[in-house]
Amino acid sequence: MSTTTIRLPDELKARVAEAAKQAGTTPHNFILEAIAEKADLAAQHAAFHALADQRYAEFLESGKSIPWDEARAYLKGRIAGKAVKRPVARKLDR
């Protein structure tokens, strides 16, 4: 394991120490967990954006989409626990 030094303002260092104490861990472990969570979040955001870019490219290529009123009705039905038919993407008139 390598070592990295970070300089924390006194106020932040005190906040970290208090939060770690409340979490039942050390300030060192608290900081490690915070960094890991932030790295995981960045990876999730990157994956989300990659998927969005892929789906947008597919939309541009096919020209197919689902009208908002159909998508909304489908989602409302799902939220209500109803058995609803999934809408089908199609080319829309402009």
Secondary structure, DSSP 8 states (H G I E B T S, - for coil): ---------HHHHHHHHHHHHHHTS-HHHHHHHHHHHHHHHHHHHHHHHHHHHHHHHHHHHH-EE--HHHHHHHHHHHHTT--------EE---
